[in-house]
Amino acid sequence: MAAKRRYSFRSSVKESGVGWASTFHGCDEPVTYCGFIIRGQPKQSNFDPGFLIYYLRQPQVRKQMIANSGKTAITNISQEKLKPLTISLPPLEEQKRIAAILDKADAIRRKRKEAIRLTEELLRLG
């Protein structure tokens, strides 16, 4: 079953977590979203999913989301406040290239963190 990618934005106890974008790749079972998640799907098909997530997580976009959020006990952002968010789109092939480069950078960071963790563990045991 080929499911469309959907993107979610969330509320957060911390201001820095509001509107943090995530990707849902779909599954064969029904899915329930909690009340603090806003499900979104691009109106256009010229989005590379990886590029879109990195774009929505960059500092200037995060600042825009946080500025549009409402604050009570937790920091929220509504669908109405997300609607005016504009996304600058390079050509689709460039989006894919950018997302691939950033995926590699994330993988390197994860490996580095794991290497540091293993080194610290070895030093504790030694």
Jmol script that loads the backbone (N, CA, C; Angstrom):
load data "model"
ATOM      1  N   MET A   1       0.849  -1.179   0.000  1.00  0.00           N
ATOM      2  CA  MET A   1       0.000   0.000   0.000  1.00  0.00           C
ATOM      3  C   MET A   1       0.894   1.242   0.000  1.00  0.00           C
ATOM      4  N   ALA A   2       0.801   2.038  -0.998  1.00  0.00           N
ATOM      5  CA  ALA A   2       1.614   3.256  -1.092  1.00  0.00           C
ATOM      6  C   ALA A   2       0.893   4.394  -0.394  1.00  0.00           C
ATOM      7  N   ALA A   3       1.384   4.762   0.761  1.00  0.00           N
ATOM      8  CA  ALA A   3       0.757   5.841   1.529  1.00  0.00           C
ATOM      9  C   ALA A   3       1.425   7.166   1.207  1.00  0.00           C
ATOM     10  N   LYS A   4       0.649   8.232   1.231  1.00  0.00           N
ATOM     11  CA  LYS A   4       1.219   9.569   1.050  1.00  0.00           C
ATOM     12  C   LYS A   4       1.986   9.933   2.305  1.00  0.00           C
ATOM     13  N   ARG A   5       3.042  10.686   2.132  1.00  0.00           N
ATOM     14  CA  ARG A   5       3.768  11.163   3.308  1.00  0.00           C
ATOM     15  C   ARG A   5       2.968  12.275   3.945  1.00  0.00           C
ATOM     16  N   ARG A   6       2.940  12.240   5.236  1.00  0.00           N
ATOM     17  CA  ARG A   6       2.267  13.289   5.980  1.00  0.00           C
ATOM     18  C   ARG A   6       3.276  13.870   6.948  1.00  0.00           C
ATOM     19  N   TYR A   7       3.062  15.110   7.298  1.00  0.00           N
ATOM     20  CA  TYR A   7       3.982  15.811   8.176  1.00  0.00           C
ATOM     21  C   TYR A   7       3.208  16.247   9.404  1.00  0.00           C
ATOM     22  N   SER A   8       3.846  16.193  10.548  1.00  0.00           N
ATOM     23  CA  SER A   8       3.169  16.625  11.763  1.00  0.00           C
ATOM     24  C   SER A   8       3.983  17.713  12.449  1.00  0.00           C
ATOM     25  N   PHE A   9       3.259  18.585  13.110  1.00  0.00           N
ATOM     26  CA  PHE A   9       3.836  19.669  13.891  1.00  0.00           C
ATOM     27  C   PHE A   9       3.264  19.489  15.284  1.00  0.00           C
ATOM     28  N   ARG A  10       4.045  19.781  16.300  1.00  0.00           N
ATOM     29  CA  ARG A  10       3.535  19.482  17.628  1.00  0.00           C
ATOM     30  C   ARG A  10       3.620  20.654  18.580  1.00  0.00           C
ATOM     31  N   SER A  11       2.815  20.513  19.633  1.00  0.00           N
ATOM     32  CA  SER A  11       2.900  21.435  20.756  1.00  0.00           C
ATOM     33  C   SER A  11       4.038  20.953  21.639  1.00  0.00           C
ATOM     34  N   SER A  12       4.406  21.765  22.605  1.00  0.00           N
ATOM     35  CA  SER A  12       5.525  21.370  23.444  1.00  0.00           C
ATOM     36  C   SER A  12       5.454  22.069  24.787  1.00  0.00           C
ATOM     37  N   VAL A  13       5.976  21.400  25.793  1.00  0.00           N
ATOM     38  CA  VAL A  13       6.123  22.038  27.094  1.00  0.00           C
ATOM     39  C   VAL A  13       7.188  23.121  26.985  1.00  0.00           C
ATOM     40  N   LYS A  14       8.203  22.867  26.164  1.00  0.00           N
ATOM     41  CA  LYS A  14       9.262  23.850  25.939  1.00  0.00           C
ATOM     42  C   LYS A  14       8.967  24.632  24.667  1.00  0.00           C
ATOM     43  N   GLU A  15       9.225  25.912  24.687  1.00  0.00           N
ATOM     44  CA  GLU A  15       9.019  26.745  23.510  1.00  0.00           C
ATOM     45  C   GLU A  15       9.813  26.228  22.313  1.00  0.00           C
ATOM     46  N   SER A  16      11.019  25.741  22.558  1.00  0.00           N
ATOM     47  CA  SER A  16      11.884  25.286  21.461  1.00  0.00           C
ATOM     48  C   SER A  16      11.338  24.052  20.745  1.00  0.00           C
ATOM     49  N   GLY A  17      10.382  23.359  21.335  1.00  0.00           N
ATOM     50  CA  GLY A  17       9.830  22.154  20.712  1.00  0.00           C
ATOM     51  C   GLY A  17       8.576  22.382  19.900  1.00  0.00           C
ATOM     52  N   VAL A  18       7.980  23.566  19.997  1.00  0.00           N
ATOM     53  CA  VAL A  18       6.721  23.812  19.292  1.00  0.00           C
ATOM     54  C   VAL A  18       6.936  23.796  17.782  1.00  0.00           C
ATOM     55  N   GLY A  19       6.014  23.176  17.068  1.00  0.00           N
ATOM     56  CA  GLY A  19       6.077  23.139  15.615  1.00  0.00           C
ATOM     57  C   GLY A  19       7.179  22.272  15.042  1.00  0.00           C
ATOM     58  N   TRP A  20       7.798  21.410  15.859  1.00  0.00           N
ATOM     59  CA  TRP A  20       8.885  20.564  15.367  1.00  0.00           C
ATOM     60  C   TRP A  20       8.305  19.574  14.357  1.00  0.00           C
ATOM     61  N   ALA A  21       8.773  19.640  13.136  1.00  0.00           N
ATOM     62  CA  ALA A  21       8.226  18.826  12.048  1.00  0.00           C
ATOM     63  C   ALA A  21       8.780  17.410  12.063  1.00  0.00           C
ATOM     64  N   SER A  22       7.909  16.456  11.763  1.00  0.00           N
ATOM     65  CA  SER A  22       8.277  15.051  11.668  1.00  0.00           C
ATOM     66  C   SER A  22       7.600  14.461  10.440  1.00  0.00           C
ATOM     67  N   THR A  23       8.117  13.350   9.969  1.00  0.00           N
ATOM     68  CA  THR A  23       7.534  12.680   8.809  1.00  0.00           C
ATOM     69  C   THR A  23       6.901  11.369   9.239  1.00  0.00           C
ATOM     70  N   PHE A  24       5.715  11.088   8.715  1.00  0.00           N
ATOM     71  CA  PHE A  24       5.053   9.803   8.912  1.00  0.00           C
ATOM     72  C   PHE A  24       5.043   9.108   7.561  1.00  0.00           C
ATOM     73  N   HIS A  25       5.639   7.941   7.489  1.00  0.00           N
ATOM     74  CA  HIS A  25       5.767   7.237   6.215  1.00  0.00           C
ATOM     75  C   HIS A  25       4.599   6.304   5.935  1.00  0.00           C
ATOM     76  N   GLY A  26       3.663   6.188   6.869  1.00  0.00           N
ATOM     77  CA  GLY A  26       2.488   5.348   6.645  1.00  0.00           C
ATOM     78  C   GLY A  26       2.673   3.940   7.165  1.00  0.00           C
ATOM     79  N   CYS A  27       1.559   3.259   7.311  1.00  0.00           N
ATOM     80  CA  CYS A  27       1.562   1.862   7.715  1.00  0.00           C
ATOM     81  C   CYS A  27       0.251   1.241   7.243  1.00  0.00           C
ATOM     82  N   ASP A  28       0.126  -0.055   7.404  1.00  0.00           N
ATOM     83  CA  ASP A  28      -1.064  -0.759   6.920  1.00  0.00           C
ATOM     84  C   ASP A  28      -2.200  -0.781   7.935  1.00  0.00           C
ATOM     85  N   GLU A  29      -1.999  -0.177   9.084  1.00  0.00           N
ATOM     86  CA  GLU A  29      -3.026  -0.169  10.119  1.00  0.00           C
ATOM     87  C   GLU A  29      -3.549   1.242  10.315  1.00  0.00           C
ATOM     88  N   PRO A  30      -4.753   1.376  10.871  1.00  0.00           N
ATOM     89  CA  PRO A  30      -5.271   2.726  11.148  1.00  0.00           C
ATOM     90  C   PRO A  30      -4.349   3.460  12.120  1.00  0.00           C
ATOM     91  N   VAL A  31      -4.283   4.757  11.971  1.00  0.00           N
ATOM     92  CA  VAL A  31      -3.404   5.577  12.796  1.00  0.00           C
ATOM     93  C   VAL A  31      -4.238   6.619  13.526  1.00  0.00           C
ATOM     94  N   THR A  32      -3.940   6.827  14.792  1.00  0.00           N
ATOM     95  CA  THR A  32      -4.595   7.864  15.578  1.00  0.00           C
ATOM     96  C   THR A  32      -3.546   8.888  15.968  1.00  0.00           C
ATOM     97  N   TYR A  33      -3.837  10.153  15.724  1.00  0.00           N
ATOM     98  CA  TYR A  33      -2.937  11.237  16.112  1.00  0.00           C
ATOM     99  C   TYR A  33      -3.425  11.805  17.434  1.00  0.00           C
ATOM    100  N   CYS A  34      -2.501  12.149  18.313  1.00  0.00           N
ATOM    101  CA  CYS A  34      -2.904  12.747  19.584  1.00  0.00           C
ATOM    102  C   CYS A  34      -3.344  14.187  19.343  1.00  0.00           C
ATOM    103  N   GLY A  35      -4.001  14.762  20.317  1.00  0.00           N
ATOM    104  CA  GLY A  35      -4.544  16.106  20.180  1.00  0.00           C
ATOM    105  C   GLY A  35      -3.507  17.198  20.021  1.00  0.00           C
ATOM    106  N   PHE A  36      -2.254  16.906  20.320  1.00  0.00           N
ATOM    107  CA  PHE A  36      -1.217  17.924  20.227  1.00  0.00           C
ATOM    108  C   PHE A  36      -0.447  17.859  18.913  1.00  0.00           C
ATOM    109  N   ILE A  37      -0.929  17.046  17.981  1.00  0.00           N
ATOM    110  CA  ILE A  37      -0.257  16.923  16.684  1.00  0.00           C
ATOM    111  C   ILE A  37      -1.159  17.481  15.592  1.00  0.00           C
ATOM    112  N   ILE A  38      -0.585  18.287  14.733  1.00  0.00           N
ATOM    113  CA  ILE A  38      -1.296  18.798  13.565  1.00  0.00           C
ATOM    114  C   ILE A  38      -0.766  18.031  12.366  1.00  0.00           C
ATOM    115  N   ARG A  39      -1.658  17.354  11.669  1.00  0.00           N
ATOM    116  CA  ARG A  39      -1.260  16.586  10.490  1.00  0.00           C
ATOM    117  C   ARG A  39      -1.350  17.490   9.273  1.00  0.00           C
ATOM    118  N   GLY A  40      -0.324  17.479   8.469  1.00  0.00           N
ATOM    119  CA  GLY A  40      -0.320  18.302   7.265  1.00  0.00           C
ATOM    120  C   GLY A  40       0.144  17.507   6.067  1.00  0.00           C
ATOM    121  N   GLN A  41      -0.232  17.974   4.905  1.00  0.00           N
ATOM    122  CA  GLN A  41       0.179  17.342   3.660  1.00  0.00           C
ATOM    123  C   GLN A  41       0.338  18.444   2.621  1.00  0.00           C
ATOM    124  N   PRO A  42       1.470  18.501   1.920  1.00  0.00           N
ATOM    125  CA  PRO A  42       1.673  19.568   0.936  1.00  0.00           C
ATOM    126  C   PRO A  42       0.600  19.558  -0.148  1.00  0.00           C
ATOM    127  N   LYS A  43       0.186  20.752  -0.575  1.00  0.00           N
ATOM    128  CA  LYS A  43      -0.794  20.873  -1.655  1.00  0.00           C
ATOM    129  C   LYS A  43      -0.153  20.583  -3.006  1.00  0.00           C
ATOM    130  N   GLN A  44       1.139  20.797  -3.104  1.00  0.00           N
ATOM    131  CA  GLN A  44       1.858  20.586  -4.359  1.00  0.00           C
ATOM    132  C   GLN A  44       2.660  19.294  -4.281  1.00  0.00           C
ATOM    133  N   SER A  45       2.954  18.714  -5.428  1.00  0.00           N
ATOM    134  CA  SER A  45       3.709  17.458  -5.436  1.00  0.00           C
ATOM    135  C   SER A  45       5.200  17.675  -5.686  1.00  0.00           C
ATOM    136  N   ASN A  46       5.621  18.929  -5.829  1.00  0.00           N
ATOM    137  CA  ASN A  46       7.035  19.186  -6.132  1.00  0.00           C
ATOM    138  C   ASN A  46       7.881  19.378  -4.879  1.00  0.00           C
ATOM    139  N   PHE A  47       7.550  18.648  -3.820  1.00  0.00           N
ATOM    140  CA  PHE A  47       8.313  18.671  -2.580  1.00  0.00           C
ATOM    141  C   PHE A  47       9.067  17.368  -2.438  1.00  0.00           C
ATOM    142  N   ASP A  48      10.334  17.440  -2.101  1.00  0.00           N
ATOM    143  CA  ASP A  48      11.062  16.260  -1.669  1.00  0.00           C
ATOM    144  C   ASP A  48      10.843  16.164  -0.164  1.00  0.00           C
ATOM    145  N   PRO A  49      10.326  15.039   0.350  1.00  0.00           N
ATOM    146  CA  PRO A  49      10.013  14.931   1.775  1.00  0.00           C
ATOM    147  C   PRO A  49      11.194  15.228   2.693  1.00  0.00           C
ATOM    148  N   GLY A  50      12.379  14.722   2.353  1.00  0.00           N
ATOM    149  CA  GLY A  50      13.551  14.986   3.193  1.00  0.00           C
ATOM    150  C   GLY A  50      13.901  16.454   3.229  1.00  0.00           C
ATOM    151  N   PHE A  51      13.859  17.105   2.073  1.00  0.00           N
ATOM    152  CA  PHE A  51      14.146  18.539   2.000  1.00  0.00           C
ATOM    153  C   PHE A  51      13.156  19.326   2.853  1.00  0.00           C
ATOM    154  N   LEU A  52      11.866  18.979   2.747  1.00  0.00           N
ATOM    155  CA  LEU A  52      10.839  19.718   3.483  1.00  0.00           C
ATOM    156  C   LEU A  52      11.080  19.652   4.990  1.00  0.00           C
ATOM    157  N   ILE A  53      11.423  18.479   5.503  1.00  0.00           N
ATOM    158  CA  ILE A  53      11.688  18.354   6.943  1.00  0.00           C
ATOM    159  C   ILE A  53      12.873  19.217   7.342  1.00  0.00           C
ATOM    160  N   TYR A  54      13.979  19.138   6.588  1.00  0.00           N
ATOM    161  CA  TYR A  54      15.139  19.975   6.916  1.00  0.00           C
ATOM    162  C   TYR A  54      14.782  21.457   6.811  1.00  0.00           C
ATOM    163  N   TYR A  55      14.001  21.822   5.811  1.00  0.00           N
ATOM    164  CA  TYR A  55      13.609  23.221   5.641  1.00  0.00           C
ATOM    165  C   TYR A  55      12.819  23.699   6.861  1.00  0.00           C
ATOM    166  N   LEU A  56      11.844  22.897   7.287  1.00  0.00           N
ATOM    167  CA  LEU A  56      10.991  23.288   8.412  1.00  0.00           C
ATOM    168  C   LEU A  56      11.745  23.306   9.738  1.00  0.00           C
ATOM    169  N   ARG A  57      12.891  22.658   9.799  1.00  0.00           N
ATOM    170  CA  ARG A  57      13.679  22.625  11.033  1.00  0.00           C
ATOM    171  C   ARG A  57      14.791  23.666  11.069  1.00  0.00           C
ATOM    172  N   GLN A  58      14.978  24.445  10.011  1.00  0.00           N
ATOM    173  CA  GLN A  58      16.064  25.425  10.032  1.00  0.00           C
ATOM    174  C   GLN A  58      15.710  26.583  10.971  1.00  0.00           C
ATOM    175  N   PRO A  59      16.714  27.195  11.586  1.00  0.00           N
ATOM    176  CA  PRO A  59      16.492  28.189  12.636  1.00  0.00           C
ATOM    177  C   PRO A  59      15.546  29.335  12.270  1.00  0.00           C
ATOM    178  N   GLN A  60      15.652  29.914  11.076  1.00  0.00           N
ATOM    179  CA  GLN A  60      14.788  31.049  10.761  1.00  0.00           C
ATOM    180  C   GLN A  60      13.323  30.627  10.627  1.00  0.00           C
ATOM    181  N   VAL A  61      13.051  29.414  10.149  1.00  0.00           N
ATOM    182  CA  VAL A  61      11.673  28.922  10.064  1.00  0.00           C
ATOM    183  C   VAL A  61      11.175  28.589  11.463  1.00  0.00           C
ATOM    184  N   ARG A  62      12.042  27.983  12.289  1.00  0.00           N
ATOM    185  CA  ARG A  62      11.669  27.666  13.678  1.00  0.00           C
ATOM    186  C   ARG A  62      11.297  28.945  14.425  1.00  0.00           C
ATOM    187  N   LYS A  63      12.090  30.017  14.222  1.00  0.00           N
ATOM    188  CA  LYS A  63      11.792  31.295  14.889  1.00  0.00           C
ATOM    189  C   LYS A  63      10.425  31.815  14.470  1.00  0.00           C
ATOM    190  N   GLN A  64      10.102  31.670  13.182  1.00  0.00           N
ATOM    191  CA  GLN A  64       8.804  32.124  12.683  1.00  0.00           C
ATOM    192  C   GLN A  64       7.668  31.331  13.339  1.00  0.00           C
ATOM    193  N   MET A  65       7.829  30.020  13.458  1.00  0.00           N
ATOM    194  CA  MET A  65       6.798  29.199  14.099  1.00  0.00           C
ATOM    195  C   MET A  65       6.649  29.558  15.570  1.00  0.00           C
ATOM    196  N   ILE A  66       7.781  29.703  16.251  1.00  0.00           N
ATOM    197  CA  ILE A  66       7.732  30.035  17.679  1.00  0.00           C
ATOM    198  C   ILE A  66       7.087  31.399  17.881  1.00  0.00           C
ATOM    199  N   ALA A  67       7.403  32.362  17.007  1.00  0.00           N
ATOM    200  CA  ALA A  67       6.807  33.700  17.108  1.00  0.00           C
ATOM    201  C   ALA A  67       5.294  33.650  16.917  1.00  0.00           C
ATOM    202  N   ASN A  68       4.799  32.700  16.125  1.00  0.00           N
ATOM    203  CA  ASN A  68       3.365  32.581  15.870  1.00  0.00           C
ATOM    204  C   ASN A  68       2.649  31.665  16.856  1.00  0.00           C
ATOM    205  N   SER A  69       3.381  31.107  17.801  1.00  0.00           N
ATOM    206  CA  SER A  69       2.768  30.168  18.738  1.00  0.00           C
ATOM    207  C   SER A  69       2.057  30.911  19.865  1.00  0.00           C
ATOM    208  N   GLY A  70       1.145  30.210  20.512  1.00  0.00           N
ATOM    209  CA  GLY A  70       0.463  30.740  21.686  1.00  0.00           C
ATOM    210  C   GLY A  70       1.028  30.063  22.917  1.00  0.00           C
ATOM    211  N   LYS A  71       1.110  30.784  23.994  1.00  0.00           N
ATOM    212  CA  LYS A  71       1.728  30.218  25.190  1.00  0.00           C
ATOM    213  C   LYS A  71       0.743  30.221  26.354  1.00  0.00           C
ATOM    214  N   THR A  72       0.582  29.048  26.936  1.00  0.00           N
ATOM    215  CA  THR A  72      -0.144  28.887  28.196  1.00  0.00           C
ATOM    216  C   THR A  72       0.780  28.022  29.045  1.00  0.00           C
ATOM    217  N   ALA A  73       0.277  26.916  29.562  1.00  0.00           N
ATOM    218  CA  ALA A  73       1.157  26.001  30.290  1.00  0.00           C
ATOM    219  C   ALA A  73       2.113  25.303  29.323  1.00  0.00           C
ATOM    220  N   ILE A  74       1.644  25.096  28.094  1.00  0.00           N
ATOM    221  CA  ILE A  74       2.518  24.561  27.055  1.00  0.00           C
ATOM    222  C   ILE A  74       2.466  25.501  25.859  1.00  0.00           C
ATOM    223  N   THR A  75       3.466  25.429  25.011  1.00  0.00           N
ATOM    224  CA  THR A  75       3.531  26.291  23.832  1.00  0.00           C
ATOM    225  C   THR A  75       2.839  25.584  22.673  1.00  0.00           C
ATOM    226  N   ASN A  76       1.864  26.247  22.063  1.00  0.00           N
ATOM    227  CA  ASN A  76       1.080  25.669  20.976  1.00  0.00           C
ATOM    228  C   ASN A  76       1.209  26.488  19.708  1.00  0.00           C
ATOM    229  N   ILE A  77       0.954  25.843  18.583  1.00  0.00           N
ATOM    230  CA  ILE A  77       0.804  26.559  17.315  1.00  0.00           C
ATOM    231  C   ILE A  77      -0.406  25.953  16.613  1.00  0.00           C
ATOM    232  N   SER A  78      -1.279  26.805  16.101  1.00  0.00           N
ATOM    233  CA  SER A  78      -2.505  26.329  15.467  1.00  0.00           C
ATOM    234  C   SER A  78      -2.315  26.157  13.966  1.00  0.00           C
ATOM    235  N   GLN A  79      -3.257  25.451  13.347  1.00  0.00           N
ATOM    236  CA  GLN A  79      -3.224  25.289  11.894  1.00  0.00           C
ATOM    237  C   GLN A  79      -3.314  26.644  11.209  1.00  0.00           C
ATOM    238  N   GLU A  80      -4.128  27.532  11.744  1.00  0.00           N
ATOM    239  CA  GLU A  80      -4.276  28.867  11.147  1.00  0.00           C
ATOM    240  C   GLU A  80      -2.955  29.630  11.163  1.00  0.00           C
ATOM    241  N   LYS A  81      -2.170  29.459  12.216  1.00  0.00           N
ATOM    242  CA  LYS A  81      -0.879  30.149  12.306  1.00  0.00           C
ATOM    243  C   LYS A  81       0.172  29.500  11.407  1.00  0.00           C
ATOM    244  N   LEU A  82      -0.009  28.205  11.081  1.00  0.00           N
ATOM    245  CA  LEU A  82       0.927  27.523  10.190  1.00  0.00           C
ATOM    246  C   LEU A  82       0.649  27.824   8.720  1.00  0.00           C
ATOM    247  N   LYS A  83      -0.611  28.126   8.390  1.00  0.00           N
ATOM    248  CA  LYS A  83      -0.989  28.332   6.984  1.00  0.00           C
ATOM    249  C   LYS A  83      -0.169  29.396   6.270  1.00  0.00           C
ATOM    250  N   PRO A  84       0.133  30.550   6.884  1.00  0.00           N
ATOM    251  CA  PRO A  84       0.878  31.567   6.135  1.00  0.00           C
ATOM    252  C   PRO A  84       2.373  31.271   5.971  1.00  0.00           C
ATOM    253  N   LEU A  85       2.864  30.183   6.551  1.00  0.00           N
ATOM    254  CA  LEU A  85       4.274  29.837   6.438  1.00  0.00           C
ATOM    255  C   LEU A  85       4.613  29.570   4.972  1.00  0.00           C
ATOM    256  N   THR A  86       5.534  30.348   4.432  1.00  0.00           N
ATOM    257  CA  THR A  86       5.939  30.152   3.039  1.00  0.00           C
ATOM    258  C   THR A  86       7.230  29.346   2.988  1.00  0.00           C
ATOM    259  N   ILE A  87       7.337  28.521   1.981  1.00  0.00           N
ATOM    260  CA  ILE A  87       8.503  27.660   1.831  1.00  0.00           C
ATOM    261  C   ILE A  87       9.178  27.995   0.510  1.00  0.00           C
ATOM    262  N   SER A  88      10.444  28.373   0.583  1.00  0.00           N
ATOM    263  CA  SER A  88      11.218  28.665  -0.626  1.00  0.00           C
ATOM    264  C   SER A  88      11.689  27.348  -1.223  1.00  0.00           C
ATOM    265  N   LEU A  89      11.235  27.060  -2.425  1.00  0.00           N
ATOM    266  CA  LEU A  89      11.539  25.780  -3.045  1.00  0.00           C
ATOM    267  C   LEU A  89      12.545  25.892  -4.176  1.00  0.00           C
ATOM    268  N   PRO A  90      13.721  25.274  -3.997  1.00  0.00           N
ATOM    269  CA  PRO A  90      14.602  25.133  -5.153  1.00  0.00           C
ATOM    270  C   PRO A  90      14.022  24.030  -6.050  1.00  0.00           C
ATOM    271  N   PRO A  91      14.572  23.822  -7.232  1.00  0.00           N
ATOM    272  CA  PRO A  91      14.089  22.737  -8.091  1.00  0.00           C
ATOM    273  C   PRO A  91      14.137  21.391  -7.354  1.00  0.00           C
ATOM    274  N   LEU A  92      13.244  20.484  -7.723  1.00  0.00           N
ATOM    275  CA  LEU A  92      13.105  19.200  -7.033  1.00  0.00           C
ATOM    276  C   LEU A  92      14.422  18.425  -6.960  1.00  0.00           C
ATOM    277  N   GLU A  93      15.189  18.379  -8.031  1.00  0.00           N
ATOM    278  CA  GLU A  93      16.469  17.654  -8.006  1.00  0.00           C
ATOM    279  C   GLU A  93      17.433  18.266  -6.992  1.00  0.00           C
ATOM    280  N   GLU A  94      17.426  19.588  -6.872  1.00  0.00           N
ATOM    281  CA  GLU A  94      18.283  20.244  -5.882  1.00  0.00           C
ATOM    282  C   GLU A  94      17.796  19.939  -4.471  1.00  0.00           C
ATOM    283  N   GLN A  95      16.468  19.894  -4.273  1.00  0.00           N
ATOM    284  CA  GLN A  95      15.919  19.521  -2.968  1.00  0.00           C
ATOM    285  C   GLN A  95      16.430  18.137  -2.570  1.00  0.00           C
ATOM    286  N   LYS A  96      16.374  17.196  -3.515  1.00  0.00           N
ATOM    287  CA  LYS A  96      16.825  15.825  -3.234  1.00  0.00           C
ATOM    288  C   LYS A  96      18.312  15.797  -2.901  1.00  0.00           C
ATOM    289  N   ARG A  97      19.106  16.574  -3.634  1.00  0.00           N
ATOM    290  CA  ARG A  97      20.551  16.630  -3.389  1.00  0.00           C
ATOM    291  C   ARG A  97      20.832  17.201  -1.998  1.00  0.00           C
ATOM    292  N   ILE A  98      20.138  18.281  -1.644  1.00  0.00           N
ATOM    293  CA  ILE A  98      20.316  18.906  -0.326  1.00  0.00           C
ATOM    294  C   ILE A  98      19.929  17.929   0.777  1.00  0.00           C
ATOM    295  N   ALA A  99      18.769  17.277   0.624  1.00  0.00           N
ATOM    296  CA  ALA A  99      18.312  16.326   1.642  1.00  0.00           C
ATOM    297  C   ALA A  99      19.299  15.171   1.791  1.00  0.00           C
ATOM    298  N   ALA A 100      19.857  14.675   0.686  1.00  0.00           N
ATOM    299  CA  ALA A 100      20.825  13.572   0.752  1.00  0.00           C
ATOM    300  C   ALA A 100      22.088  13.995   1.493  1.00  0.00           C
ATOM    301  N   ILE A 101      22.571  15.203   1.226  1.00  0.00           N
ATOM    302  CA  ILE A 101      23.760  15.714   1.923  1.00  0.00           C
ATOM    303  C   ILE A 101      23.481  15.831   3.421  1.00  0.00           C
ATOM    304  N   LEU A 102      22.317  16.367   3.775  1.00  0.00           N
ATOM    305  CA  LEU A 102      21.975  16.535   5.189  1.00  0.00           C
ATOM    306  C   LEU A 102      21.736  15.191   5.869  1.00  0.00           C
ATOM    307  N   ASP A 103      21.179  14.210   5.146  1.00  0.00           N
ATOM    308  CA  ASP A 103      21.036  12.856   5.701  1.00  0.00           C
ATOM    309  C   ASP A 103      22.406  12.272   6.040  1.00  0.00           C
ATOM    310  N   LYS A 104      23.377  12.451   5.139  1.00  0.00           N
ATOM    311  CA  LYS A 104      24.738  11.952   5.393  1.00  0.00           C
ATOM    312  C   LYS A 104      25.350  12.648   6.602  1.00  0.00           C
ATOM    313  N   ALA A 105      25.145  13.959   6.708  1.00  0.00           N
ATOM    314  CA  ALA A 105      25.675  14.709   7.855  1.00  0.00           C
ATOM    315  C   ALA A 105      25.051  14.207   9.153  1.00  0.00           C
ATOM    316  N   ASP A 106      23.732  13.946   9.145  1.00  0.00           N
ATOM    317  CA  ASP A 106      23.069  13.405  10.334  1.00  0.00           C
ATOM    318  C   ASP A 106      23.629  12.034  10.697  1.00  0.00           C
ATOM    319  N   ALA A 107      23.862  11.192   9.697  1.00  0.00           N
ATOM    320  CA  ALA A 107      24.414   9.856   9.951  1.00  0.00           C
ATOM    321  C   ALA A 107      25.812   9.955  10.560  1.00  0.00           C
ATOM    322  N   ILE A 108      26.627  10.873  10.059  1.00  0.00           N
ATOM    323  CA  ILE A 108      27.974  11.078  10.608  1.00  0.00           C
ATOM    324  C   ILE A 108      27.883  11.541  12.058  1.00  0.00           C
ATOM    325  N   ARG A 109      26.959  12.469  12.350  1.00  0.00           N
ATOM    326  CA  ARG A 109      26.785  12.943  13.734  1.00  0.00           C
ATOM    327  C   ARG A 109      26.372  11.803  14.658  1.00  0.00           C
ATOM    328  N   ARG A 110      25.441  10.954  14.185  1.00  0.00           N
ATOM    329  CA  ARG A 110      25.013   9.817  15.011  1.00  0.00           C
ATOM    330  C   ARG A 110      26.179   8.871  15.282  1.00  0.00           C
ATOM    331  N   LYS A 111      26.987   8.584  14.252  1.00  0.00           N
ATOM    332  CA  LYS A 111      28.143   7.694  14.424  1.00  0.00           C
ATOM    333  C   LYS A 111      29.165   8.304  15.371  1.00  0.00           C
ATOM    334  N   ARG A 112      29.374   9.613  15.270  1.00  0.00           N
ATOM    335  CA  ARG A 112      30.325  10.291  16.155  1.00  0.00           C
ATOM    336  C   ARG A 112      29.846  10.205  17.605  1.00  0.00           C
ATOM    337  N   LYS A 113      28.544  10.444  17.826  1.00  0.00           N
ATOM    338  CA  LYS A 113      28.004  10.352  19.188  1.00  0.00           C
ATOM    339  C   LYS A 113      28.153   8.940  19.735  1.00  0.00           C
ATOM    340  N   GLU A 114      27.894   7.946  18.882  1.00  0.00           N
ATOM    341  CA  GLU A 114      28.032   6.558  19.315  1.00  0.00           C
ATOM    342  C   GLU A 114      29.491   6.234  19.622  1.00  0.00           C
ATOM    343  N   ALA A 115      30.427   6.728  18.820  1.00  0.00           N
ATOM    344  CA  ALA A 115      31.854   6.501  19.068  1.00  0.00           C
ATOM    345  C   ALA A 115      32.274   7.134  20.391  1.00  0.00           C
ATOM    346  N   ILE A 116      31.788   8.333  20.666  1.00  0.00           N
ATOM    347  CA  ILE A 116      32.098   9.005  21.937  1.00  0.00           C
ATOM    348  C   ILE A 116      31.531   8.200  23.098  1.00  0.00           C
ATOM    349  N   ARG A 117      30.281   7.729  22.941  1.00  0.00           N
ATOM    350  CA  ARG A 117      29.654   6.939  24.004  1.00  0.00           C
ATOM    351  C   ARG A 117      30.454   5.666  24.265  1.00  0.00           C
ATOM    352  N   LEU A 118      30.867   4.964  23.212  1.00  0.00           N
ATOM    353  CA  LEU A 118      31.639   3.730  23.376  1.00  0.00           C
ATOM    354  C   LEU A 118      33.010   3.998  23.989  1.00  0.00           C
ATOM    355  N   THR A 119      33.652   5.086  23.586  1.00  0.00           N
ATOM    356  CA  THR A 119      34.954   5.458  24.152  1.00  0.00           C
ATOM    357  C   THR A 119      34.820   5.736  25.645  1.00  0.00           C
ATOM    358  N   GLU A 120      33.788   6.491  26.021  1.00  0.00           N
ATOM    359  CA  GLU A 120      33.569   6.783  27.443  1.00  0.00           C
ATOM    360  C   GLU A 120      33.291   5.511  28.224  1.00  0.00           C
ATOM    361  N   GLU A 121      32.543   4.598  27.628  1.00  0.00           N
ATOM    362  CA  GLU A 121      32.249   3.329  28.290  1.00  0.00           C
ATOM    363  C   GLU A 121      33.531   2.511  28.484  1.00  0.00           C
ATOM    364  N   LEU A 122      34.381   2.465  27.454  1.00  0.00           N
ATOM    365  CA  LEU A 122      35.653   1.748  27.570  1.00  0.00           C
ATOM    366  C   LEU A 122      36.554   2.373  28.630  1.00  0.00           C
ATOM    367  N   LEU A 123      36.586   3.692  28.707  1.00  0.00           N
ATOM    368  CA  LEU A 123      37.408   4.373  29.708  1.00  0.00           C
ATOM    369  C   LEU A 123      36.910   4.078  31.120  1.00  0.00           C
ATOM    370  N   ARG A 124      35.595   3.965  31.287  1.00  0.00           N
ATOM    371  CA  ARG A 124      35.045   3.636  32.609  1.00  0.00           C
ATOM    372  C   ARG A 124      35.404   2.208  33.005  1.00  0.00           C
ATOM    373  N   LEU A 125      35.410   1.302  32.037  1.00  0.00           N
ATOM    374  CA  LEU A 125      35.713  -0.109  32.312  1.00  0.00           C
ATOM    375  C   LEU A 125      37.203  -0.350  32.507  1.00  0.00           C
ATOM    376  N   GLY A 126      38.026   0.484  31.857  1.00  0.00           N
ATOM    377  CA  GLY A 126      39.481   0.288  31.872  1.00  0.00           C
ATOM    378  C   GLY A 126      40.077   0.809  33.095  1.00  0.00           C
TER     379      GLY A 126
END
end "model"
wireframe off; spacefill off
backbone 0.3
color backbone group
